[in-house]
C-alpha cells in the first residue's frame, strides 16, 4: 500500500518533471528516516496515529508506533479524505 501511494504520487510529479518526481521521492525518504530515528517527535492525529508533513509537498506520512517497530500506514495528499488513512489503521 505505501509503495503504491508513493508510486502514484511520484508518477504525477514525474509527468510534470522527472526532477520534481525525484525531489518528491527524496522528501518522502527523508521523512521516513526522521520517523525511524525519532517517531515520538511528530504529532498525533488520532489516538495511536501520528503524522509528519513531507517538506515542500502537500503530503503527509501517517504512522503509528508499535512495541517493536514503527509502522508506516501511508503517504497521503494533505487534502485527502481522512477516512482513507483511518481505514488503514483498522
Buried (B, 14 or more C-beta within 10 A) or exposed (E): EBEEBBEEBBEEBBEEEEEBBEBBBEBBEBBBEBBEEEBEEBEEBEEEBBBBBBEEBEBBBBBBBEEEEBBBBBBBBEEEEEEBBBEBBE
